[in-house]
């Protein structure tokens, strides 16, 4: 396998990973299972480093894959921001209910027999 094939394979794999995460986010607006995103930056860095080793215009066939991956990452970023915002609102709602329960619960007169 030459460098161009390896880069293309990794681009396709990374794009598929991003699509899988986006699909997982669509399930009720939150991840249905744990997804580890910590390696994304490293993978992008390694792919970019491999592209940087290609001589001259040899990387031109990768342009469409790179554009598609860039779009996929942008969509994933938006999906993650939406999930974060939804979770923040849910947490605020829980906190508000707890405060209300505490406030109303302490103001009730004691029960008599």
N, C-alpha and C positions, 0 to 999 in steps of 0.2 A: 504494500500500500504506500503510495507516495504522500508527500506532505499535503497536497491539495485535497486528496481523498480523505485523509485523516481530519483535516479542518472541516470539510463538508460534513463528515460523519458527526463530528462534535457539534457543529452548528445545528444540524438536524436534531440531534439528541437533546440539546439545550432548548431548542424551540419546542420540542415535544414535552419536555419537563414543564416549561412555562405554561403551555396549553393545559396540561394535566392539573396544575395548581389552579389555573383559572376555572376549570370545570369543577374542581373541589370547592371553590369559593361560591359557586352558584347554588350549592345545596343549602337551602335555607339561609343564605347570606353569610354563612360561616364555614370554616373548614370542618369537614366531617371526620377528619382524621388528622393526626399530626403530620405536618409536612416540614421538613428541614430546609429552610432557605439559606442557611448560613454559608453554603458552598458556592452560591451563585456568583459572588464577586470574584472569587478565585477562578472559577471556570471561565468567566468572561476574560479575565486577565490572561489566562493561559491560551485561550483561543486567539486573542489579540497578539500575544507574543508569537504564536505560530504564524499568523498572517504576516507579521513583521519580518519573518525569516524568508518569505517568498521573494524571489528575484523579480525586479521590474513589474511588468503588468501581468504576471502570472496569477495574481489574485483577482483579476477582473471577473472571472466566472463566479466568484463568491458574492459579488455585489448584491444581487437580488436576494440571496439568502440572508445577507447582513441587514438589508433594509427590512425584510420580513421579520427578522429576529428583533430588530430595534422597535418595530411596531408592536410585536408581541410583548416585549418588556414594558413598553409604555402602557399597554392595556392592563397588564398585570399590576403595574404600579397604581393605576386608577382603581382597579378592583380591590387592592389591598387598602387603599385610602378609604374607600367606601365601607369596607368591613370594619376598619378601625373606628370610623365615625359612628357606625351602627352600634358597635360594642360600647363606645363611650356613652352614647345615649341610653343604652340598656343599663349600664352601670349607674348613671345618674338617676334613672327611674327607680332602680332598686334602692339606692340611697335615699331618695325622696320618700319611698314607701316605708323604709325603716324609721326615718325621722317621724313620719306621721303616726306610725304605729306606736312609737315610743311616746310621743306627745299625747296622743289620745288615750293610750293605755295607762299613763300615770295620772290622768285627770279624772278617771272614773272613780266614783265613790266605792268603798269596800262593800262587798256583798254581805247582807245580813241573813241570818237563818230564820 
